[in-house]
Amino acid sequence: MAGWRDSAATLPPIESPIGLELPDAALERALRAFVAGRVRQPADRDDVVQETYARLFGYQTMRKVGDLKALCFAIARNLLLDHHRAARRGETVELNEALVCPLPSAERIVAFRRAVAVLAGALERMPPLRREIFLRKRVDGLTTAEIAGALEMSLAAVEKHVVRAFADLRAALARRGVTLADGA
């Protein structure tokens, strides 16, 4: 079962359609391992990783990144220094639950942006007819009969293209280690 996860490590970083280079599953595992070796509390580890991604994407909106991995680890290293400095000073902040933001967390936003980039790439690589049928069905909201009539195809052929398109999209997400159920 480790086959598809291991193959994700060999894939290049995802290039998003909005111009951001997204970290792949291997980089995320390496970053989490790097942070875990330097921070005791799991919640603090997650905070450092989340803030690393937030700053990474913010930086990419301003300028082109030559080496995504190097920048990612440099940001994490600086955040770890800040974290340890604050810990030495004994700074702790208790948050009032009434102040919790109802918006999705930065980590969840990054996860969904990554999923969108993976799906956009999979759509671009899909055979043209399959992509056209899928987009007419799922984006335009046309019925199978309407699509079949417009493209002079059988209902069964249109349904097969839709099923195969979903299979292509699920496979692309799986290759990158992306699941939409938990937003990771």
C-alpha positions in Angstrom: 0.0 0.0 0.0 3.0 2.3 0.4 3.5 2.4 -3.4 1.3 5.4 -4.3 2.6 7.5 -1.4 6.3 6.7 -2.2 5.7 7.6 -5.9 4.4 11.0 -4.7 7.8 11.8 -3.3 9.3 11.6 -6.8 6.9 14.0 -8.4 8.0 17.6 -8.9 6.3 20.4 -6.9 2.8 21.3 -8.2 2.6 24.4 -10.3 -0.7 26.1 -9.5 -2.7 27.9 -12.1 -2.6 31.1 -10.0 1.2 31.2 -10.2 2.1 29.8 -6.8 4.4 26.8 -6.5 2.8 24.4 -4.0 4.8 22.0 -1.8 4.4 18.4 -2.6 3.7 15.6 -0.1 7.5 14.8 0.3 8.3 18.4 1.2 5.5 18.5 3.7 6.7 15.3 5.4 10.2 16.6 5.5 9.1 19.9 7.0 7.0 18.3 9.6 9.9 16.0 10.6 12.2 19.0 10.7 9.9 20.9 13.0 9.0 17.8 15.1 12.7 17.3 15.9 12.8 20.9 17.4 9.5 21.4 19.1 8.0 19.3 21.9 4.3 20.2 21.8 2.3 18.8 18.8 0.1 22.0 18.7 3.2 24.2 18.6 4.6 22.0 15.7 1.4 22.5 13.8 1.5 26.2 14.4 5.0 26.5 13.0 4.2 24.4 9.9 1.0 26.4 9.3 2.8 29.7 9.7 5.6 28.5 7.4 3.1 27.8 4.7 1.3 31.1 5.2 4.5 33.1 4.9 5.7 30.9 2.0 2.6 31.7 0.0 2.7 35.3 1.0 6.3 35.6 -0.2 5.4 33.9 -3.5 2.8 36.5 -4.2 5.5 39.2 -4.1 8.3 37.5 -6.0 9.4 34.4 -7.9 10.9 31.6 -5.7 14.0 29.9 -7.1 14.2 27.0 -4.6 10.9 26.3 -2.8 12.4 23.7 -0.5 15.2 26.0 0.7 12.8 28.9 1.2 10.4 26.7 3.1 13.1 25.5 5.5 14.6 29.0 6.0 11.1 30.3 7.0 10.6 27.4 9.3 14.1 27.9 10.9 13.3 31.6 11.6 9.9 30.7 13.1 11.6 28.1 15.3 14.1 30.7 16.5 11.2 33.0 17.3 9.3 30.1 19.1 12.3 29.3 21.2 13.0 32.9 22.1 9.4 33.3 23.3 9.6 30.0 25.3 12.7 31.2 27.1 11.0 34.4 28.1 8.1 32.4 29.4 5.5 34.0 27.1 2.2 32.2 26.9 -1.0 33.6 25.7 -4.4 32.2 26.7 -7.0 32.7 24.0 -10.6 33.5 24.8 -12.8 31.0 22.9 -15.1 33.9 22.0 -12.3 35.4 19.8 -12.0 32.3 17.6 -12.3 33.2 13.9 -15.2 31.5 12.1 -13.2 31.5 8.9 -11.2 28.4 7.8 -7.7 28.1 9.2 -4.7 29.1 7.1 -3.7 25.4 7.0 -7.1 24.4 5.6 -7.0 27.2 3.0 -3.5 26.0 1.9 -4.8 22.4 1.7 -7.7 23.4 -0.5 -5.6 25.6 -2.7 -3.3 22.6 -3.1 -6.2 20.4 -4.0 -7.5 23.0 -6.5 -4.0 23.1 -8.2 -3.9 19.3 -8.4 -7.4 19.2 -9.9 -6.7 21.9 -12.4 -3.6 20.1 -13.6 -5.5 16.9 -13.9 -8.2 18.6 -16.0 -5.5 20.0 -18.3 -4.0 16.6 -18.8 -7.4 14.9 -19.4 -8.3 13.9 -23.0 -10.1 16.8 -24.6 -13.4 15.0 -25.2 -13.5 13.7 -21.6 -12.7 17.1 -20.2 -15.4 18.8 -22.4 -18.1 16.3 -21.3 -17.1 16.5 -17.6 -17.2 20.4 -17.7 -20.5 20.4 -19.4 -21.9 18.0 -16.8 -20.4 19.4 -13.6 -19.8 23.1 -14.4 -22.5 23.9 -16.9 -25.0 21.6 -15.2 -26.2 20.0 -18.4 -27.9 16.6 -18.3 -26.4 13.5 -19.8 -29.1 13.5 -22.5 -28.4 17.1 -23.4 -24.6 16.4 -23.7 -25.3 13.2 -25.7 -27.5 15.1 -28.1 -25.1 18.0 -28.5 -22.1 15.8 -29.2 -24.1 13.1 -31.1 -23.0 10.4 -28.7 -24.9 7.6 -26.8 -25.9 8.2 -23.2 -23.7 5.3 -22.1 -20.6 6.9 -23.8 -21.3 10.2 -22.0 -21.7 8.5 -18.7 -18.4 6.5 -19.2 -16.6 9.8 -19.9 -17.9 11.3 -16.7 -17.0 8.3 -14.6 -13.5 8.2 -16.1 -13.1 11.9 -15.5 -13.9 11.4 -11.8 -11.5 8.5 -11.6 -8.7 10.7 -13.2 -9.3 13.4 -10.7 -9.4 11.0 -7.7 -6.2 9.4 -8.9 -4.4 12.8 -9.3 -5.4 13.7 -5.7 -4.2 10.3 -4.5 -0.8 10.6 -6.3 -0.2 13.9 -4.4 -1.4 12.6 -1.1 -4.3 15.0 -1.0 -7.7 14.1 0.6 -10.6 16.4 0.6 -12.4 14.7 3.5 -10.2 16.2 6.1 -9.0 19.2 4.1 -5.4 18.0 4.1 
